Amino acid sequence: NKWRIVFPNNGRQQKDWKQASAFYSGNRIQTTKYTRFTFLPQNLSEQFHRLGNLYFFFLVVLNCFPQVEVFHREITMLPLIVVLLASMVKDAIEDYRKYQFDKMINFSKTRVYDK
């Protein structure tokens, strides 16, 4: 959670202004979590941090061994795939809406007051 700091350019706080302007180089708002390239690995990483998804993944791995196979492999993968796909679609739609809102805010007109 980063806060945007605005310093007036009045000479007294020149050192703080230079440090803040280097840290916040742009004035663009970005609330999205993913990019096109990081969506799949980052989303899968988040999905497998949930205990239920790890449990179903463990069952899929366990059914790969013929000695302990209870169900067919495809039957065991089905709940995991459905849950992962549903969560991915939900996260993608949510992130795309954030992207559209950020785009609207970033390209909106602003009014600047000066002395």
N, C-alpha and C positions, 0 to 999 in steps of 0.2 A: 504494500500500500504506500504509494509515493504521493506526496503532496506537491502541487505546483506552487512555487514561491515567486512572487513578483517583487522586484526591487526597483524603486525609482532611481533613475540615473542622475543623482544629485552630487556625486563626488565623494560623499562621506562613506558610502558603502560600495565603493568601486570593486574592492577585493571580493566581497560576497557576491556581487552581481556577476563578475567574471566566472566565478566558480559555479554559480547556478545556471548561467547561460551555456556553459560547456556541458553541464549535466542534462539540461533540458534544451536540446538544440532545436527542436521543432515545436510547433504549436498544434500538433495533430492529436486528436483523441483516438485511442484504440482500446476497445474493451473486448475484442475477440480473443479467444483462447487458442485457436488453431490457425494454421495456414494450409494451403493446398498440399504442401509436402509433408507437414508434420501431423496432419489429421489422423491418419491410420495408426502410426506407431504411438503417438501420444494418447489417443483415445483407447487403444488396446491396453496400454499401460494403466490408465485410470480404471478401466473395466476390471482388470485382474487384481486391483487392490481391494476389490469387494470379496468378501468371504464366500458368498454364494457362487460366484463365478469360478473361484478357485476350486470349490468343491466339485462342480460339474466338470471342470477341466481335469481334476484328479480322477474322476470316474472314466473320462475318455481315455486317459493315459493307461489306467488300470485295465480297461477292456482291450487294449492293444496286445496284451499278453494272453496267449491262448489258454494258459493254465487257470487263469482267474476270470476268463470271459464269461459274463452272465447274459448279457444282451448282445445283439449285433452291434458292431461299431457305429453304424449309421444311426441307429436308434438312440444310442447314448450321446452322440454329437448333436442331435436335433435340438434339445432344450437349450444347450449352450449357444448354438448358432442363432436360434431365434431371439434369445435374450440379448446377445451381443449386437445383432443387426438392429433390433428395436432401439436399443440405447444409442447406437451410432447414428441412426436416422434422426432420433430426437435431438442429439447433440449437434448434428449438422444443421438442422433447421434452426435451432436456437442460436448457433454461432452465425449463421447467415443473416438472421434478423438483426443481430448485434452489428454485423458488418454494414448492413443497409442503414441502420440508425447512425452509426459512426460516420458513414459517408455523408448522410444528410446534415449532420452537425458540422462536419469539417468543411463543407462547401456552402454553409449558410453565410449570409451577409452579417457583418458586425459593425457596430458603431464605435468609433474611437473618440474619446473626449481628450482634448488637449487644452493647455492654458490659452 
